Amino acid sequence: MHVTYEVGQEEIIRSSNENIDKAEVYSIISYEDEMYQLKRLNEEGESDKESVKVRKNLKELMRILYFGRTNADEQEYESDQNREIDIERDCGVNDIDNDNEDKEDVFGQQQDNYENDIEMAEIEKRKLIQKGIVPIVLKMLTSADEDVVFIARRILDGLFNIGMKYLQGGEQHPLRQPLAYDGTIDELIKYFIEVGKGDTKQQIREAIAQIIASLYKAYPLPQNSGPEIINQLKSIYNNSQQYIELLADCPDNHDMILDNDYELKILSQEDNLVPSLHLLLTLLLVGSERNNQIMIYALKDKVKLLSYYSYLNEPKNKYGLGLSNANKNDIKTQAQQVLLVMKLILEGKCGGEVQ
């Protein structure tokens, strides 16, 4: 589902309040009570019983984020489906034409329900963000309870994934504008800067950096905080390229990304080559002529090697383990695409925003 936002306070307020009665029905959890419980888990030593309660509430929040309805709503929905199946089984279907019409009606209704669920999930996410759920869930990342940490990460992923799946190159995150307007993004960046760099804060900094990268897809990062955010992403082993690629969709971010000779490190993780090649391809397609020349000079030979099965068949780590056949195919295909773009750039037929 594509989500668009018009410029102006009136449209933002309207979209956040439509279907508000239904939203209140879905949000049977008291937000204030939820915040209180989450704060207590972080600030005090909780008993096992209280920890279980917090995990349950976190899971309920996650269900709202991903499905737009609570567990109770889901069970009722499944129960209704089962009753319909029982009725059809007991009555039988004698008229094929009528049966097909009924199926079309049911499909149409299910499609409407699905679209309503997506819309409801978006409304709920906006409400949760406005209620201040983000900093509280971020603090849960330091919990000793692994279940709480896992669910907290899922909630954070769910809060900011609206519409991301369907975004094309150059398209921005649908929540960036409203969250910039209400100050949420500024608060996130401020929290990232102030949270510190100790080991216990590492997961929080990583999570915030990933959130900010998602929100700033194809949009310039602030010059004062952008380098620190990008450096935090670079420090995340094996899971940073996909977020840096979102930022690489905007040419204004390229100098910050390539700072400290990063082009020499893009393909350094042999077990993470596919997303690394994706990142390189994005940088080349929208990059400046100068930056493209630097990357091509530094990486052309390595990319050429990655396009050969003879190289990919060699062990890629100290344990002598090789790549899977599927991974080899993906790497080879992606490397060939990068080589083609490099060739076209050198011929002056592709990329290269002249400065």
N, C-alpha and C positions, 0 to 999 in steps of 0.2 A: 504494500500500500504506500503510495507516494503521499507525503505530507508537506503542505506548503503553508507558509505564514506570510501574511501581508504586513507591510510596515505600518506601525502606529499602535497606540495603546488600546484603541477601541477594539481592533480585531483580536489582539492578544487576550484581552479580558473576555471577549465574547467566546472565543474558542475554549478557554479554560473553564467556562461556566455552563456550556451547553450540556444537556442531559444530567444536570447536577443532582437531581433527585435519584436517578438510577445509580449514580456514583456513590451516593450516601448509603444506598442499600448494599452495594458491593463492599463498601468499607466498614464492615461490622466491627472491625477492631478499632478501639479508641486509639487514635494517634498519640494523644497525650500520655495515655497509660503505656503505650508501646515504647515511647521515648523514655519514660521513667524506668521501665524494666531494662531497656538496653543500657541506659546510663549506669544503673546499679550493677549490672554485670561487669562493666568496665572499672567502676570505682571501688567495688567491694568484693569480698570473697563470697561467691554465691554457693548455696547448697546444691546438691545434685538435682533435687526436685525443682528448684528455681531455675537452674541451668536448662533443664528439660523444657520448662515453660518458655524460656526465652527462645530456645531453638524452635519450638512449635510456632511461636509468634513470627519468628523470622521466616519460617517456611511458608506461613500464611501470607506474609508480605510478598514473598517470591512468587506465590501462585497468582496473586493479583497482578504483579508486574508482567508475568509471562502469558497468562491466560485471560486476564481481565475479569476473573471471578474468583470467589473464595472456594475453599474446599467444600463447604456445605452446599454452595451453588453447583459445584461440579458433581457432587453425589446426587443431588436432585435431578440434574440434567441426565446423568447416566440412568437413574431410576426411571425417568420418563421414557427414555429410549428402550429400556428393557420391557416396560409395559406395552409399548407400541409393538415390539417384536412378538410378545405373547399374544396380543390381539390378532395380529396378522396370521400367526400360526394356527390359532384356534378357528378363525373364520375362513381361512383359505383365500386364494385369489383366483377368481373364475374368469374375470374379464381382463384380457391382456391389455386392451387399449386403455381402460380405466386405470389399470395398474401402472402403466407407463406415465399417464397423466399425474397419478398420485406421486410417483417417484420424482417427476419433474418438480411438482409443488414442494415435496420434501427437500429436494436438492436446493431449490431456490430459497426456502426458509433457512436451511442450514448455512447457505452462503451469506444470507442477511445476518444470521446470528454470528457468524465468523467475523464479518466486517464490524458488527457492533462490538464484539469482544475486543478487536484491535483498537477501535475508537475508545472504548472504555479503559483499556490498558493505558493508552496515552494520557487520558484525563487523570487516571489514578497516579501515574508517574509524575505528572506535573504537580499534583496535590502533595504527594510525598516529598518531592524536592522542596516545594514551598514551605512545608512544615518543618524542614530542617533535618530530614532523615540522613542526608549524605554524610555530614561530619560524625554523626553518631555511629553509622555503620562502618565508617572508616576506622573508628576507634576499636570496633569489634575485631579488626584484623590482628590486634595484639593479644586477643584472648588465648588462654591456655587450652580451651576447648576446640579441637580441630574441626568439629562439626559446625561450630559457630563461625569459625574463620572461612570454611568452605562456603557456607550459605551466604555470608556477608559478601564474598567475592561475586557470587552469582547474582545477588541483589544489585550490586554496583554495575555489573555487566548489563543486567536487565533494565536498569534505570536509563541508560544512555544509548541503548541499541535501537531506538525508535527509527524506523525507516532506513537504517544503515545498510541492510541487506540489498536494497534496491538502488542505492546511489551509484551513479556512474562517475567516470573521471571528470573532475572539475565541479561536481555538485557538492554543496555544503551540507553539514549536519542540520536537520530540520529544527533542532532545539537550540542551536547556537544563538540565533537572534533573540528569542524570548528570554533565554537565560542570561544573555548579556544585558538585556533591557532591565531585568529585575535585580541585577547585581550578583546572581548566583555564581557566574564564572569568575568575577573578581574575587569573591569569597573563597572559591576553590584555589585560585592562584595564591592568594594571601596565605591560606592554610598550608599549601605546599611549601611555600618559602619559610614559614614559621615553624613547621613541624619538627625540624632538626634532621640530623643525618645518622643518628645512632642505629645500632643493629635492630633494636626493638621498633624503630620507626620506619624501617626499610620497606616493609610491605605497604605501609600507608603511603609513602612517597611514590612507590611504584604504581599503586592503584590510582592515585590522583593524576600522575603524569599520563597514564593511559586514558583516563577520562578526558583530560584536557586535549590530548591528541585527537580523540574521537570528535570532540566538539569543534576543534579547529581544522577539521578536514577541509582542504582546499581554501584555507583562509589564513592570513598572516598571523603568526604568533606575536605577542607583545615583545618588543626588542629588549626590554629590561629583564624579563623573566624567561623568554624563549630559550636562550642557550642552556640555562639550568634544567629546564624541563626536558629538552632534547638529550642532554648528557645523562639525565636519570634514565631515560628510555634506553640509551645505548648501554647502560650498565646492567640491564636486565638480560641475562643469558638466555638465548634460544627463544625469546618471545617478544622481541622489540621491533623487528623489521616491519611487521604488519602495521604497527602504530606510527612508526616513522614514515611509512609509505603514505599514510593519510595526510601527514604534514607536507610530504613531498609533492602532493597534488597542487600545492601553491608555490610558484617560483620564488616568491619573496622569502620562503623559509629555507631555500637551498644553501645559502651561504652559512647559515647556522648549522645545518645538517652536515655539511662537508667540512666544517671547522676541524682543525687538528688532523688534517689528512685522513678524514674518515673514509674517503674512497679506497684507501689501501686496506681497510678493515671490513668492507661490506661483504666480501666473499670469504672471510677468514673462518667462519664456522661451517665446517664440512658437513655436519649433520643438520644444517638449517639452510640449505642452498636454494630451495625453491622460493621461499619468501624473500630471501636476499636478492635473487634474480628479479623477482617482481618489483622490489624496491628500486633496483638499478634501472629497470625498464622505465618506471615512472619518472625517475630523475632525468633520464635521457630525453623522454618525450616532451617534457615541459620545461627543461632546463635552458639556461643561457648558453650561448656559443662557447664562451670561455670555460664554464664549468663542464660542459660536455667534452671539450677537448681534453681537459684534465682527466676526466673519468675514463675516456676511451684510451688514452695513453697509458693509464695505470692498470686497466683491467682487461684490455682486449685479448691478450695472450691467455689469461686465466679463463675467460669466457669461452675462448676457442677450445681449450682443453676440455671444458665441461660439455662440449657438444660431441665428444668422442666417447663411445662405449668403452674403448680400450682403457681410457683414463678412469671412467666411472666404475669399472670392474675391479679396480685396485682397492685394497682395504683402506678405510677412511679414518680409522682412529687407532689409538695405541693398543687396543685389544684385538686388532686384526679383523674386526667385523666390517663387512661390506654393506653396500646399500641394497635395499630391496629392488626387485625388477621394476615395480611400479614407480618407485622414487627415481630410479635411473631414467625411466622414460620421461617423467615430468621435468627432471633437470635438463635432459638433452633437448626437449622441446622448447623449454623456456630459454635455454642458452642460445639456441638457434634464432629465436625471435630477437634476443638482445643483439646478437651479431648482425642481423639484418638491419636493425635500427642504427647500429653503429656505422655500418656501411653507408646507409642512406644519409646520415649526418655528415660523414666525411665527403660525400658527393654533393652536399648542399641541398639535398632533396627532402630532409626531414628534420624536425626539431630545430633547436638553436635559436633562442630568442636573442636577437642582436642587442648588445648594450652599447 
